[in-house]
Every structure is written in C-alpha cells, then in structure tokens.
C-alpha cells in the first residue's frame, strides 16, 4: 500500500490541524499519523489507496478554517502501514 510523508507549513499548530487531518483521513480510509514538529510545521504520514491519498493531499492545502497553509511538501516513502490514523 502506498504511503506519503507530507510536511505542512504555515499557521498549522494550535488551530486543530492534526485533529482535522485525522478526521479527514479516517473518512477516506487512510492510516498514518499527524505530529507537530519543533519548527512549527506538521508532519503527516498517510497510507492508503492512491486515489484517497490524492484527495487527502489536496485537503492538506485547505486544512481547518483557522489554518493558513502556505506549503505542503509530499514524498512517497516505504514504511509499514499503521493500523489506524493517530495524532500526537
């Protein structure tokens, strides 16, 4: 199953970005995680169907209403797919 690692920059911490990403990923049947990084970005690991990953990647540019996304960098990675989508 394909996996993407995305780094999301802008105003994405303290605005419910991780929780909103988790809800969106779960609705799309995607597993992985969303974590805050010390530099203010959010790291998203997403594993699932290619079409659903494309939908999530497009959503990452939007995020929740209070977010101001200025950058989304994604790359395909090899990893063991998590069983669920977690935040932390």
Secondary structure, 3 states (H helix, E strand, C coil): CCEEEEEEEEECCCCCHHHHHHHHHHHHCCEEEEEECCCCCEEEEEECCHHHHHHHHHHHCCCCCCCEEEEEEEEEECCCCCCCEEEC
